[in-house]
C-alpha cells in the first residue's frame, strides 16, 4: 500500500511514521533477512537499553541490583528515546514504553538472580549484530540506518508490525477521542 493511499495517514507525524516504516521495509525484503531481524532487533533493543543503564550508571560488571543514583543516566537516555517515539504518536510511545519497561524488568530479574548482566547483554548485543550483518548479506542491501540513523529506532516498530500486521493500522490511526452519540 502506497504512502499516500494508506487510509490512516492524515497528519505529518503519521506520514513520518508510515514513511519511516516504508523506508525500513524497502531494505528488508528477503524472507530470511526479515526472520533474522525478528530475532535480532528485539535482542539489540533490549540489550542496548540494559547496557545503557548499566554502563552509563557506572555499574559496569557489578551485579548490584539496588536502586540509586546510578539509574539516573539510563533513565534520562530512555526518556529521550521515548520522546523520539512520541513524535510519531501516543500509540507508538505507549508500545515502546511497554517494551522499554519490559526490558528493564528483565534487567532487574537478572540482577536479582545475580547473573552477570553486563557481559551477557554485551554478548547478546554482538551476536545479534552479527545476525543482522548476515541477514543483510543474504538480502544484498545495506541496512536502512546507513541512510538515516533514526532508522535504528524504527527497527523495533518494523518487528512489531511484521509479527502483528494489524498493529500497523492501529499505530497509524489518529490519536483522536472516540465519537460520542
Secondary structure, 3 states (H helix, E strand, C coil): CCCCCCCCCCCHHHHHHHHHHHHHHHCCCCHHHHHHHHHHHHHHHHHHHHHHHHHHCCCCCCCCCCCCCCHHHHHHHHHHHHHHHHCCCHHHHHHHHHHHHHHHHHHHHHHHCCCCHHHHHHHHHHHHHHHHHHHHHHHCCCCHHHCCCCHHHHHHHHHHHHHCCHHHHHHHCCCCCCCCC
